[in-house]
């Protein structure tokens, strides 16, 4: 779901005035921001959270990245194979290190540890590369842009709800360029829907808590129909679930091949 992930792969929406409740896209960014904040307040977002949007400017780098998704035109041999090779050794170590945790996750959610480890490896190199961009600014930029304004206005609202819920502070809302958060790069809507507190500390922390990260990833897959004990070969129901993680065919294949190789090593 990350960087050239689900968010970046979605089909664009033309801005035809947007939904009835959506701030009008395009035009002056400050004017749009003020209109968005007014609508967000009416939907229950706190003034404390909304204050984080004050003074934001459109991020031209985000717009540039949004318009070029070149590495997903690559073949599996170009994209997937080298990424798997570079991460296999550490992935095997992580399987051993977190074996008890992964067993608990599979018992509760039905998703094998190899699958969530493969996703964790591919998304952020096991949490090392989560992104440092201001997620609120990125989301506001994409919401103001007229390509997918309704989609990203909703994502921005959900990001503010994460702050209001207390899972992350405004300062912690940093991630990839399209607003994905945490070690497996959840969009805010997925964070709200699928993040779980698996370490029992009262917060759903997908930035620092490995138990929360891996369990939430499994919960996401289960939420889209993952079948316990099912295969992940191309053409199977579980392979179809990977399409809900990322719309790119080569990315889906990379996850499946990586996970299958990890399972074969167990």
Phi and psi in degrees as GROMACS dihedral restraints (atoms count N, CA, C in turn):
[ dihedral_restraints ]
;  ai    aj    ak    al  type     phi  dphi    fc
    3     4     5     6     1  -106.0    20    10
    4     5     6     7     1  -170.3    20    10
    6     7     8     9     1    -2.8    20    10
    7     8     9    10     1   127.1    20    10
    9    10    11    12     1    42.7    20    10
   10    11    12    13     1    51.8    20    10
   12    13    14    15     1  -113.9    20    10
   13    14    15    16     1  -161.2    20    10
   15    16    17    18     1   -51.3    20    10
   16    17    18    19     1   -45.9    20    10
   18    19    20    21     1   -61.8    20    10
   19    20    21    22     1   -45.6    20    10
   21    22    23    24     1   -75.2    20    10
   22    23    24    25     1   -15.3    20    10
   24    25    26    27     1   -94.3    20    10
   25    26    27    28     1    -8.6    20    10
   27    28    29    30     1   -65.3    20    10
   28    29    30    31     1   148.5    20    10
   30    31    32    33     1   -69.1    20    10
   31    32    33    34     1   146.3    20    10
   33    34    35    36     1   -75.6    20    10
   34    35    36    37     1   152.8    20    10
   36    37    38    39     1  -111.9    20    10
   37    38    39    40     1   133.6    20    10
   39    40    41    42     1   -72.4    20    10
   40    41    42    43     1   144.9    20    10
   42    43    44    45     1   -85.7    20    10
   43    44    45    46     1    97.0    20    10
   45    46    47    48     1  -105.4    20    10
   46    47    48    49     1    45.2    20    10
   48    49    50    51     1    89.4    20    10
   49    50    51    52     1   -11.2    20    10
   51    52    53    54     1    69.9    20    10
   52    53    54    55     1  -169.5    20    10
   54    55    56    57     1   -70.4    20    10
   55    56    57    58     1   164.5    20    10
   57    58    59    60     1   -57.5    20    10
   58    59    60    61     1   -32.0    20    10
   60    61    62    63     1   -98.8    20    10
   61    62    63    64     1     5.0    20    10
   63    64    65    66     1   -89.4    20    10
   64    65    66    67     1   136.0    20    10
   66    67    68    69     1   -61.0    20    10
   67    68    69    70     1   141.9    20    10
   69    70    71    72     1   -66.4    20    10
   70    71    72    73     1   131.9    20    10
   72    73    74    75     1   -76.9    20    10
   73    74    75    76     1   165.0    20    10
   75    76    77    78     1    74.4    20    10
   76    77    78    79     1  -174.0    20    10
   78    79    80    81     1    73.2    20    10
   79    80    81    82     1  -160.5    20    10
   81    82    83    84     1   -66.5    20    10
   82    83    84    85     1   128.9    20    10
   84    85    86    87     1   -65.5    20    10
   85    86    87    88     1   -41.4    20    10
   87    88    89    90     1   -62.2    20    10
   88    89    90    91     1   -39.4    20    10
   90    91    92    93     1   -65.0    20    10
   91    92    93    94     1   -44.2    20    10
   93    94    95    96     1   -60.7    20    10
   94    95    96    97     1   -44.0    20    10
   96    97    98    99     1   -58.9    20    10
   97    98    99   100     1   -44.6    20    10
   99   100   101   102     1   -62.7    20    10
  100   101   102   103     1   -42.2    20    10
  102   103   104   105     1   -65.8    20    10
  103   104   105   106     1   -41.1    20    10
  105   106   107   108     1   -62.8    20    10
  106   107   108   109     1   -45.1    20    10
  108   109   110   111     1   -60.8    20    10
  109   110   111   112     1   -39.1    20    10
  111   112   113   114     1   -62.6    20    10
  112   113   114   115     1   -44.3    20    10
  114   115   116   117     1   -68.4    20    10
  115   116   117   118     1   -37.7    20    10
  117   118   119   120     1   -65.2    20    10
  118   119   120   121     1   -40.4    20    10
  120   121   122   123     1   -61.5    20    10
  121   122   123   124     1   -39.4    20    10
  123   124   125   126     1   -66.3    20    10
  124   125   126   127     1   -22.2    20    10
  126   127   128   129     1   -94.2    20    10
  127   128   129   130     1     8.3    20    10
  129   130   131   132     1    99.1    20    10
  130   131   132   133     1     4.8    20    10
  132   133   134   135     1   -72.7    20    10
  133   134   135   136     1   135.0    20    10
  135   136   137   138     1   -71.4    20    10
  136   137   138   139     1   155.4    20    10
  138   139   140   141     1   -64.8    20    10
  139   140   141   142     1   -30.6    20    10
  141   142   143   144     1   -61.5    20    10
  142   143   144   145     1   -45.6    20    10
  144   145   146   147     1   -69.7    20    10
  145   146   147   148     1   -41.1    20    10
  147   148   149   150     1   -64.3    20    10
  148   149   150   151     1   -28.7    20    10
  150   151   152   153     1   -60.1    20    10
  151   152   153   154     1   -22.6    20    10
  153   154   155   156     1   -68.6    20    10
  154   155   156   157     1   -16.1    20    10
  156   157   158   159     1   -90.2    20    10
  157   158   159   160     1   -12.1    20    10
  159   160   161   162     1   -63.4    20    10
  160   161   162   163     1   132.2    20    10
  162   163   164   165     1    80.8    20    10
  163   164   165   166     1     0.4    20    10
  165   166   167   168     1   -65.4    20    10
  166   167   168   169     1   149.7    20    10
  168   169   170   171     1  -123.6    20    10
  169   170   171   172     1   159.0    20    10
  171   172   173   174     1   -66.4    20    10
  172   173   174   175     1   138.2    20    10
  174   175   176   177     1   -99.1    20    10
  175   176   177   178     1   105.2    20    10
  177   178   179   180     1   -67.0    20    10
  178   179   180   181     1   -27.8    20    10
  180   181   182   183     1   -64.4    20    10
  181   182   183   184     1   -39.2    20    10
  183   184   185   186     1   -61.5    20    10
  184   185   186   187     1   -44.9    20    10
  186   187   188   189     1   -62.6    20    10
  187   188   189   190     1   -39.1    20    10
  189   190   191   192     1   -65.2    20    10
  190   191   192   193     1   -44.7    20    10
  192   193   194   195     1   -65.0    20    10
  193   194   195   196     1   -36.0    20    10
  195   196   197   198     1   -64.4    20    10
  196   197   198   199     1   -24.6    20    10
  198   199   200   201     1   -95.4    20    10
  199   200   201   202     1    -1.4    20    10
  201   202   203   204     1  -135.6    20    10
  202   203   204   205     1   117.7    20    10
  204   205   206   207     1  -123.7    20    10
  205   206   207   208     1    45.7    20    10
  207   208   209   210     1   -58.2    20    10
  208   209   210   211     1   -38.5    20    10
  210   211   212   213     1   -70.1    20    10
  211   212   213   214     1   -10.9    20    10
  213   214   215   216     1   -90.3    20    10
  214   215   216   217     1     8.2    20    10
  216   217   218   219     1   -96.6    20    10
  217   218   219   220     1     0.1    20    10
  219   220   221   222     1   -79.2    20    10
  220   221   222   223     1   159.2    20    10
  222   223   224   225     1   -79.8    20    10
  223   224   225   226     1   170.2    20    10
  225   226   227   228     1   -60.2    20    10
  226   227   228   229     1   -39.9    20    10
  228   229   230   231     1   -63.5    20    10
  229   230   231   232     1   -32.5    20    10
  231   232   233   234     1   -83.5    20    10
  232   233   234   235     1   -39.4    20    10
  234   235   236   237     1   -98.5    20    10
  235   236   237   238     1   -55.7    20    10
  237   238   239   240     1   -76.9    20    10
  238   239   240   241     1   -49.3    20    10
  240   241   242   243     1   -55.9    20    10
  241   242   243   244     1   -47.6    20    10
  243   244   245   246     1   -67.6    20    10
  244   245   246   247     1   -31.4    20    10
  246   247   248   249     1   -70.0    20    10
  247   248   249   250     1   -39.5    20    10
  249   250   251   252     1   -64.6    20    10
  250   251   252   253     1   -46.6    20    10
  252   253   254   255     1   -59.8    20    10
  253   254   255   256     1   -39.2    20    10
  255   256   257   258     1   -72.6    20    10
  256   257   258   259     1   -20.2    20    10
  258   259   260   261     1  -114.4    20    10
  259   260   261   262     1    -6.0    20    10
  261   262   263   264     1   -60.9    20    10
  262   263   264   265     1   -46.8    20    10
  264   265   266   267     1   -60.6    20    10
  265   266   267   268     1   -47.2    20    10
  267   268   269   270     1   -67.7    20    10
  268   269   270   271     1   -35.8    20    10
  270   271   272   273     1   -61.5    20    10
  271   272   273   274     1   -41.4    20    10
  273   274   275   276     1   -62.9    20    10
  274   275   276   277     1   -39.7    20    10
  276   277   278   279     1   -64.5    20    10
  277   278   279   280     1   -40.3    20    10
  279   280   281   282     1   -67.7    20    10
  280   281   282   283     1   -34.1    20    10
  282   283   284   285     1   -60.6    20    10
  283   284   285   286     1   -41.5    20    10
  285   286   287   288     1   -72.1    20    10
  286   287   288   289     1   -45.5    20    10
  288   289   290   291     1   -60.3    20    10
  289   290   291   292     1   -39.9    20    10
  291   292   293   294     1  -108.0    20    10
  292   293   294   295     1    26.6    20    10
  294   295   296   297     1   -58.7    20    10
  295   296   297   298     1   -42.8    20    10
  297   298   299   300     1   -66.4    20    10
  298   299   300   301     1   -43.5    20    10
  300   301   302   303     1   -61.3    20    10
  301   302   303   304     1   -45.1    20    10
  303   304   305   306     1   -65.1    20    10
  304   305   306   307     1   -34.1    20    10
  306   307   308   309     1   -65.2    20    10
  307   308   309   310     1   -41.7    20    10
  309   310   311   312     1   -62.8    20    10
  310   311   312   313     1   -41.8    20    10
  312   313   314   315     1   -64.8    20    10
  313   314   315   316     1   -44.6    20    10
  315   316   317   318     1   -64.9    20    10
  316   317   318   319     1   -38.0    20    10
  318   319   320   321     1   -62.1    20    10
  319   320   321   322     1   -41.7    20    10
  321   322   323   324     1   -81.6    20    10
  322   323   324   325     1   -39.4    20    10
  324   325   326   327     1  -110.5    20    10
  325   326   327   328     1   -13.8    20    10
  327   328   329   330     1    81.8    20    10
  328   329   330   331     1     8.4    20    10
  330   331   332   333     1  -104.5    20    10
  331   332   333   334     1   126.2    20    10
  333   334   335   336     1   -62.0    20    10
  334   335   336   337     1   147.5    20    10
  336   337   338   339     1   -58.1    20    10
  337   338   339   340     1   -34.9    20    10
  339   340   341   342     1   -60.9    20    10
  340   341   342   343     1   -32.6    20    10
  342   343   344   345     1   -71.0    20    10
  343   344   345   346     1   -46.5    20    10
  345   346   347   348     1   -71.2    20    10
  346   347   348   349     1   -32.6    20    10
  348   349   350   351     1   -66.2    20    10
  349   350   351   352     1   -41.3    20    10
  351   352   353   354     1   -61.2    20    10
  352   353   354   355     1   -43.6    20    10
  354   355   356   357     1   -64.9    20    10
  355   356   357   358     1   -44.8    20    10
  357   358   359   360     1   -58.1    20    10
  358   359   360   361     1   -43.4    20    10
  360   361   362   363     1   -63.3    20    10
  361   362   363   364     1   -45.9    20    10
  363   364   365   366     1   -73.2    20    10
  364   365   366   367     1   -35.9    20    10
  366   367   368   369     1   -72.2    20    10
  367   368   369   370     1   -47.4    20    10
  369   370   371   372     1  -141.6    20    10
  370   371   372   373     1    20.2    20    10
  372   373   374   375     1    53.2    20    10
  373   374   375   376     1    51.4    20    10
  375   376   377   378     1    64.2    20    10
  376   377   378   379     1    38.3    20    10
  378   379   380   381     1    90.3    20    10
  379   380   381   382     1    -1.6    20    10
  381   382   383   384     1   -74.6    20    10
  382   383   384   385     1   -38.5    20    10
  384   385   386   387     1  -117.5    20    10
  385   386   387   388     1    79.2    20    10
  387   388   389   390     1   -90.7    20    10
  388   389   390   391     1   -13.9    20    10
  390   391   392   393     1    96.8    20    10
  391   392   393   394     1   147.7    20    10
  393   394   395   396     1  -122.1    20    10
  394   395   396   397     1     8.0    20    10
  396   397   398   399     1   -80.1    20    10
  397   398   399   400     1   149.6    20    10
  399   400   401   402     1   -64.5    20    10
  400   401   402   403     1   107.9    20    10
  402   403   404   405     1   -63.8    20    10
  403   404   405   406     1   -35.4    20    10
  405   406   407   408     1   -66.5    20    10
  406   407   408   409     1   -40.4    20    10
  408   409   410   411     1   -66.2    20    10
  409   410   411   412     1   -42.8    20    10
  411   412   413   414     1   -60.2    20    10
  412   413   414   415     1   -47.2    20    10
  414   415   416   417     1   -65.9    20    10
  415   416   417   418     1   -39.4    20    10
  417   418   419   420     1   -63.7    20    10
  418   419   420   421     1   -39.4    20    10
  420   421   422   423     1   -61.1    20    10
  421   422   423   424     1   -46.4    20    10
  423   424   425   426     1   -71.9    20    10
  424   425   426   427     1   -30.5    20    10
  426   427   428   429     1   -70.3    20    10
  427   428   429   430     1   -36.5    20    10
  429   430   431   432     1   -72.8    20    10
  430   431   432   433     1   -33.9    20    10
  432   433   434   435     1   -65.5    20    10
  433   434   435   436     1   145.0    20    10
  435   436   437   438     1   -87.3    20    10
  436   437   438   439     1     6.7    20    10
  438   439   440   441     1   -76.9    20    10
  439   440   441   442     1   -42.9    20    10
  441   442   443   444     1  -142.9    20    10
  442   443   444   445     1    48.7    20    10
  444   445   446   447     1   -61.7    20    10
  445   446   447   448     1   -44.9    20    10
  447   448   449   450     1   -63.8    20    10
  448   449   450   451     1   -43.5    20    10
  450   451   452   453     1   -56.7    20    10
  451   452   453   454     1   -48.9    20    10
  453   454   455   456     1   -84.1    20    10
  454   455   456   457     1   -20.7    20    10
  456   457   458   459     1   -65.2    20    10
  457   458   459   460     1   -39.1    20    10
  459   460   461   462     1   -66.3    20    10
  460   461   462   463     1   -39.3    20    10
  462   463   464   465     1   -64.5    20    10
  463   464   465   466     1   -38.5    20    10
  465   466   467   468     1   -65.8    20    10
  466   467   468   469     1   -41.3    20    10
  468   469   470   471     1   -58.6    20    10
  469   470   471   472     1   -44.2    20    10
  471   472   473   474     1   -67.4    20    10
  472   473   474   475     1   -33.9    20    10
  474   475   476   477     1   -62.1    20    10
  475   476   477   478     1   -41.3    20    10
  477   478   479   480     1   -67.9    20    10
  478   479   480   481     1   -32.1    20    10
  480   481   482   483     1   -68.2    20    10
  481   482   483   484     1   -33.4    20    10
  483   484   485   486     1   -60.9    20    10
  484   485   486   487     1   -42.4    20    10
  486   487   488   489     1   -63.5    20    10
  487   488   489   490     1   -47.4    20    10
  489   490   491   492     1   -63.8    20    10
  490   491   492   493     1   -32.8    20    10
  492   493   494   495     1   -73.4    20    10
  493   494   495   496     1   -19.2    20    10
  495   496   497   498     1    92.2    20    10
  496   497   498   499     1     7.2    20    10
  498   499   500   501     1   -71.0    20    10
  499   500   501   502     1   -41.7    20    10
  501   502   503   504     1  -135.8    20    10
  502   503   504   505     1   147.4    20    10
  504   505   506   507     1   -84.3    20    10
  505   506   507   508     1   168.3    20    10
  507   508   509   510     1   -57.4    20    10
  508   509   510   511     1   -42.5    20    10
  510   511   512   513     1   -63.4    20    10
  511   512   513   514     1   -27.8    20    10
  513   514   515   516     1   -84.6    20    10
  514   515   516   517     1    -6.8    20    10
  516   517   518   519     1   -79.5    20    10
  517   518   519   520     1    68.3    20    10
  519   520   521   522     1  -128.7    20    10
  520   521   522   523     1   141.1    20    10
  522   523   524   525     1  -169.2    20    10
  523   524   525   526     1  -146.2    20    10
  525   526   527   528     1   -77.6    20    10
  526   527   528   529     1   171.4    20    10
  528   529   530   531     1   -65.3    20    10
  529   530   531   532     1   -25.0    20    10
  531   532   533   534     1   -96.4    20    10
  532   533   534   535     1    13.7    20    10
  534   535   536   537     1    92.2    20    10
  535   536   537   538     1     7.4    20    10
  537   538   539   540     1   -72.8    20    10
  538   539   540   541     1   146.1    20    10
  540   541   542   543     1  -124.3    20    10
  541   542   543   544     1   144.1    20    10
  543   544   545   546     1    87.7    20    10
  544   545   546   547     1  -176.4    20    10
  546   547   548   549     1   -75.8    20    10
  547   548   549   550     1   -15.3    20    10
  549   550   551   552     1  -124.3    20    10
  550   551   552   553     1    20.0    20    10
  552   553   554   555     1    58.0    20    10
  553   554   555   556     1    65.0    20    10
  555   556   557   558     1   -85.3    20    10
  556   557   558   559     1   134.5    20    10
  558   559   560   561     1   -66.3    20    10
  559   560   561   562     1   153.8    20    10
  561   562   563   564     1   -54.4    20    10
  562   563   564   565     1   -39.2    20    10
  564   565   566   567     1   -61.6    20    10
  565   566   567   568     1   -39.9    20    10
  567   568   569   570     1   -71.7    20    10
  568   569   570   571     1   -34.4    20    10
  570   571   572   573     1   -58.8    20    10
  571   572   573   574     1   -48.4    20    10
  573   574   575   576     1   -64.6    20    10
  574   575   576   577     1   -38.3    20    10
  576   577   578   579     1   -81.8    20    10
  577   578   579   580     1   -36.9    20    10
  579   580   581   582     1  -117.7    20    10
  580   581   582   583     1   -15.8    20    10
  582   583   584   585     1   -64.6    20    10
  583   584   585   586     1   137.1    20    10
  585   586   587   588     1  -127.1    20    10
  586   587   588   589     1   151.3    20    10
  588   589   590   591     1   -91.8    20    10
  589   590   591   592     1    89.0    20    10
  591   592   593   594     1   -91.8    20    10
  592   593   594   595     1   -12.9    20    10
  594   595   596   597     1   -97.7    20    10
  595   596   597   598     1    -2.2    20    10
  597   598   599   600     1    73.8    20    10
  598   599   600   601     1    22.1    20    10
  600   601   602   603     1   -94.9    20    10
  601   602   603   604     1     5.4    20    10
  603   604   605   606     1    91.0    20    10
  604   605   606   607     1    -2.4    20    10
  606   607   608   609     1  -128.0    20    10
  607   608   609   610     1   149.2    20    10
  609   610   611   612     1   -96.4    20    10
  610   611   612   613     1    93.8    20    10
  612   613   614   615     1  -109.3    20    10
  613   614   615   616     1    99.4    20    10
  615   616   617   618     1   -91.8    20    10
  616   617   618   619     1     5.4    20    10
  618   619   620   621     1   -94.9    20    10
  619   620   621   622     1   -43.5    20    10
  621   622   623   624     1  -113.2    20    10
  622   623   624   625     1   -28.9    20    10
  624   625   626   627     1   -90.4    20    10
  625   626   627   628     1   109.3    20    10
  627   628   629   630     1   -61.7    20    10
  628   629   630   631     1   -42.7    20    10
  630   631   632   633     1   -57.7    20    10
  631   632   633   634     1   -43.9    20    10
  633   634   635   636     1   -63.8    20    10
  634   635   636   637     1   -42.4    20    10
  636   637   638   639     1   -60.5    20    10
  637   638   639   640     1   -53.4    20    10
  639   640   641   642     1   -70.6    20    10
  640   641   642   643     1   -39.7    20    10
  642   643   644   645     1   -66.7    20    10
  643   644   645   646     1   -38.6    20    10
  645   646   647   648     1   -66.7    20    10
  646   647   648   649     1   -36.9    20    10
  648   649   650   651     1   -63.0    20    10
  649   650   651   652     1   -44.2    20    10
  651   652   653   654     1   -64.2    20    10
  652   653   654   655     1   -40.2    20    10
  654   655   656   657     1   -62.8    20    10
  655   656   657   658     1   -37.9    20    10
  657   658   659   660     1   -59.9    20    10
  658   659   660   661     1   -49.9    20    10
  660   661   662   663     1   -63.4    20    10
  661   662   663   664     1   -42.1    20    10
  663   664   665   666     1   -61.4    20    10
  664   665   666   667     1   -39.2    20    10
  666   667   668   669     1   -61.7    20    10
  667   668   669   670     1   -25.1    20    10
  669   670   671   672     1  -100.6    20    10
  670   671   672   673     1    14.3    20    10
  672   673   674   675     1   104.1    20    10
  673   674   675   676     1    18.0    20    10
  675   676   677   678     1   -58.3    20    10
  676   677   678   679     1   133.7    20    10
  678   679   680   681     1  -100.8    20    10
  679   680   681   682     1   119.2    20    10
  681   682   683   684     1   -56.7    20    10
  682   683   684   685     1   130.1    20    10
  684   685   686   687     1    79.7    20    10
  685   686   687   688     1    -0.8    20    10
  687   688   689   690     1   -80.9    20    10
  688   689   690   691     1   160.6    20    10
  690   691   692   693     1   -78.8    20    10
  691   692   693   694     1   166.2    20    10
  693   694   695   696     1  -121.6    20    10
  694   695   696   697     1    18.5    20    10
  696   697   698   699     1   -68.4    20    10
  697   698   699   700     1   155.2    20    10
  699   700   701   702     1   -56.6    20    10
  700   701   702   703     1   134.0    20    10
  702   703   704   705     1    95.9    20    10
  703   704   705   706     1    -8.8    20    10
  705   706   707   708     1   -88.4    20    10
  706   707   708   709     1   161.1    20    10
  708   709   710   711     1   -57.6    20    10
  709   710   711   712     1   -38.1    20    10
  711   712   713   714     1   -69.7    20    10
  712   713   714   715     1   -32.9    20    10
  714   715   716   717     1   -64.0    20    10
  715   716   717   718     1   -36.9    20    10
  717   718   719   720     1   -63.3    20    10
  718   719   720   721     1   -32.4    20    10
  720   721   722   723     1   -63.2    20    10
  721   722   723   724     1   -33.3    20    10
  723   724   725   726     1   -61.7    20    10
  724   725   726   727     1   -23.8    20    10
  726   727   728   729     1   -66.6    20    10
  727   728   729   730     1   -23.8    20    10
  729   730   731   732     1   -81.9    20    10
  730   731   732   733     1   -15.6    20    10
  732   733   734   735     1   -81.9    20    10
  733   734   735   736     1   -45.0    20    10
  735   736   737   738     1  -151.0    20    10
  736   737   738   739     1   134.2    20    10
  738   739   740   741     1   -75.9    20    10
  739   740   741   742     1   -11.3    20    10
  741   742   743   744     1   -78.4    20    10
  742   743   744   745     1   126.6    20    10
  744   745   746   747     1   -61.7    20    10
  745   746   747   748     1   -38.8    20    10
  747   748   749   750     1   -69.7    20    10
  748   749   750   751     1   -32.2    20    10
  750   751   752   753     1   -69.5    20    10
  751   752   753   754     1   -42.0    20    10
  753   754   755   756     1   -58.7    20    10
  754   755   756   757     1   -46.0    20    10
  756   757   758   759     1   -63.4    20    10
  757   758   759   760     1   -37.5    20    10
  759   760   761   762     1   -63.8    20    10
  760   761   762   763     1   -43.5    20    10
  762   763   764   765     1   -60.5    20    10
  763   764   765   766     1   -49.0    20    10
  765   766   767   768     1   -63.2    20    10
  766   767   768   769     1   -44.4    20    10
  768   769   770   771     1   -66.4    20    10
  769   770   771   772     1   -44.0    20    10
  771   772   773   774     1   -59.7    20    10
  772   773   774   775     1   -50.1    20    10
  774   775   776   777     1   -62.7    20    10
  775   776   777   778     1   -40.7    20    10
  777   778   779   780     1   -63.0    20    10
  778   779   780   781     1   -39.7    20    10
  780   781   782   783     1   -68.5    20    10
  781   782   783   784     1   -37.1    20    10
  783   784   785   786     1   -64.7    20    10
  784   785   786   787     1   -41.1    20    10
  786   787   788   789     1   -63.1    20    10
  787   788   789   790     1   -38.7    20    10
  789   790   791   792     1   -65.8    20    10
  790   791   792   793     1   -24.4    20    10
  792   793   794   795     1   -84.7    20    10
  793   794   795   796     1   -12.5    20    10
